[in-house]
Amino acid sequence: MPPFEVVLGAWQIDWAALLLIVASGVLYGLGLRSAAAKGRHWPWWRTAAFYLLGLGALTVLTCGFPGVYSAELRWAFTLKIALLLFVVPLLIGLGKPISLARAALPAGGVARLNTILSHRVVRFFSNSLAAPLLGLALFATFLTPLFYTLRTDPVAEALLTVGVPLLGLLMALPIIEEADFQRSSAFITLEFVFVFIELLVDAVPGILLRLNGQVLDHVTTVAGSPPAWFPGALRDQHLAGDLLWFICEIVDLPLIILMFMRFSRSDKREARSFDDLTDQELDDLNAEHLRRGR
């Protein structure tokens, strides 16, 4: 394992990440200013979560040790990608960026935002039944020679740096931003079962990396003279598998808790809607349901 001073002292400028971080920070700041101008209070802790936890974690993962050594070390690359997909979006989502946009934008802007959110492409990728499959497909490439290309190719690295957090946001925001992605309680129950199974399946690539006795990307040497603390190729692969396995399993807990909270809110919302119905409206609704059942 790397010395502590190496972990703290390894820094670089990742231009793709820097562009994403600056753009996100500026847009969020403009939203805060616009919301304040309208007299709408925004909780300070959501702002802190967005900047310090969300963008802070994104900065450390891309510009700190995991980003510096991701091309040479499989486990550093795996740590970076897995946390960008599962953890950073949850931390950014605590800042409720979509809710802030709704509070900051004028009526026309909110309408355009609603149009974008309701587009079938966005709905597909934000569907909890579909998005985890994309994560599984990404991690499955770690079992092939493509793993080396993803780590070392600058274009692939830039695409992953921007694309993986966005994919993670599409997975997390439907759970966190309940007001903007409302689902029925029955649909949420189906999502919960599917996501629970899928999050467990996401750990399979990590298990295979850990248990395999050969180097799957066929690269057994590191260019140049690696530091003494660098592991061998097979040990590096096993460490990557351990991390992927652990992260995919441990991230289940907060997501499952969020899914439970989402189901509870949806169930209460549906219960209130039924309470608001008159007896005649309720009878008509039951009759319509029975006709459809036939």
N, C-alpha and C positions, 0 to 999 in steps of 0.2 A: 504494500500500500504506500501511497505517496507521503512524504514527510509533511508535517503540519504547515511548515513555512512555504512549501511549494503550493499547497492548496490555497493559502491566503494570498500568495504573491503572483499567481498565474492570472494575468489579465490580457485582453486583446480588444480591438475594436471590430465588432461584427457589424458591418455596414447594413446588412439586411435587417438585423435585429434592431439596430439603432434607428433606422427609418421607421420601423413598426412602433418602437417605444415612443419616439418623439411625436409621431402622428397621433398615436392613442392619447398621450398625455395632453397634447394641445387641444384635441377635440373634446376631451373630458373637461379641460379647463374652460373652454369656450361655453360648454354646456352649463358649468357651474355659474359662470358670469351671467349668462342669459337667464337662468332660473332665478338668480338673486335679483336681477333687474325686474323680474315679474313679481317679486315679493314671495317667492316660493322657497321655503326653508329646505335645505338638504343636509342630512345628518353628517357631522364631521367624520364619524367613524367610517362611513362608507367611502368618503374621499380618501381617508388614510389607508383603508384596505385596498383601494384601487391603485394608488400610487406606491405605497410602501410594500405591501404584500404582493399585489399582482405584478405591477411593472418592475418592482424590485427583484422578485424571483425570476422574472423573464430576463432581466439584466445579468443576474448572477449566472444563470444557466447558459446563456449564450456568449457572454463576454468574460466570464470567470473561468475557473478550472475546467468544468465540463466542456465548455466551448473550445478552450485552448487545446485540450488533449483529445477531443472527440475523433479526430482523424487517425490518431495512433492507437487509442485505447478503445476497444469495443465496449467496455463497461462504462467509460465516461460518455460515449455517444448514446448508449442505451439509457443511462441515467438522464441525460439531457432530453431525449425525445419522449421518454415515458412521463417525466414530470411536466414537460411542455403540453402534453396531451391531457393528462389527468389532473394535475394539481394547479398549474398556473391559471387555467380557465376558471376553476372554482374560486380562486383568490380574486381574480379580476371581476368575476360575477358578483362578489360581495359588494362591489361598488354600484351595482344595478345600472349599468350604462344605458340600457334601453329605457328604463324608467326615467333616468335623467334626461334623455333625449326627448321623451314625451313632455317632461316638465319645462324644457327649455325652448322647444321649437314652437313656431306659430302654428295656427290651425292648418295652414296649407302644408307645412313641413310634417306635421303629425299625420296628415292624410297620406302623404307620399311614403312616410315610414310604414304606415299600415299596409300600403300597397306592396312594398318590398317584403314585409314580414309574411304577407298572405300569399306571395308568389309560390307556385307549386315547387319550384326548384329549392327555395329556402325551406319550405315546409318539409320537403323530402329529406334534406340534409339535417334539419333540426328534429326530425322524428327519432325518438329514442329507439325505435325498432330498426332503424337503418344505420344511424351514425356509428354505433359500436362495431358494426361489420367492417367499416372502413379502418378503424383502429386495428382490428384483427388482421385485416389484409396487410396493413403496414408492418405489423410485428412479424407476420409470416415471412416477409422478405429478409428478416434477420437470419433465416435458416438457409439462405441461398447465397451464391457469390455476389448478388446484388448488394449485400450488406457492406461490402468493401467500397463499392461505388457510392453508396449513399453517404459513407463517412468521409470520403476523400474528394469527391467531385465538387468544385465550388458552386456550380449551378444547382446541383441537387441539394447541397447544404443550405443555400439561400431559399430554395423553394420549401424545404422542410422547416426552416426557421420561421417563415411567415405562415405556411399552410397548416402546420401541426397545431399551433395555438388557436387558429381560426376554427379548425375542425373540432378542437376541444370545446371552444365556446359554443359551437352549434350543438354539442352534446350536453353542455352544462346549462346554458341559458333557458331551454325549455323547462328545466326543473327549478331554477332559481327565479327567473322572471315569470312567475305564475300569471301575473296580470296580462302579459303579452302573448302567452302561449297556453291558453286555457284548453283543457281537455275534459271529457266526461270522466267520472270516477271509474266507470267500466273500462274505458280506454286506458286510463292510468294504471289500473290493475294489470291489464295485459302488458303494458310497457314495463311495469315493475318486474313481472315474471321474466320477461324477455331480457331485460337489462341485467337482472341478477344472474341468469344463465350465461349471458354474453360476457359479463365481467369475469366470470370464472373461466370461460373459454379463452379469454384474452391472455390468461396466464399460461396456456399450453405452449406457445413459442418459448417462453422463459424456461419451462420445464424441459423442453427438448434441447435447448441450448445447454442447460446444466448437465443433463444426463448423457449427452452425446460424447463419444470418445474420440472423435476426429474434428479437425477444424473445418467448419462448414463453408467458410468463404474462401478456403484454399490459400490463404495468405499466412505464412508461418514466420515471416521475418518483418522487422521494422526497419525502414530506411535510415541510414546514418548510424550513429552510435547512441542507442537509447540509454536513459538513466538506469542506474543499478536497480531502482525500485520497480521498473517495468516488469510485469508478469510475462511468462511465456504465452504463446498464442493460445494454447488450449486452456490454460488457467484464466487467461483474459476472457475467453468465451464463456467459461463456467461462471466467472464473476458477473458477466453481463446477464447470463441466465438467472443467477440468484437475484439480481436487482430487479429484473423485469418480472420475475415470479413474485417477489415480495411486494413491489409497487402495485401490480395488478390485483393482488389479494387485499392489501391494506386499504386501497382506495375504495373498496366495496362499501366500507362502513359509512363514510360521510354521504356517499351517493344514495345508499339505501335509506339513511335517515332523511335525506332531502325528499326522496320519493314518498316516504311515509307522510311527511309534512304536506307534500303536494296533494296526496290522496285525501288527507284530512280536510284541507281547505276546499278541495273540490266537492267532497261529500257534504260539507256544511253549506256551500254555495247552492248545491242542488236541493238540499233540504229546505233552505229558505225560499227557493223558487217554487217548490211545491206548497209551502205554507201560504204563499201569496195567492194561490189559486182559489177560486170560489168552488163550492161544492159541485156546481153544474160543470165548471171547466174541468174539474178533476174526473167527474163521471164521463165527460166526453173524451178525455185523454185515455181513460181506461178502456172505453169502448173502441177507440181507434187502435189501441195496442192489441186488443183481442182480435180485431178484424185482420190486422197484419199477421198475427200468429197463425191464422188459418190459411 
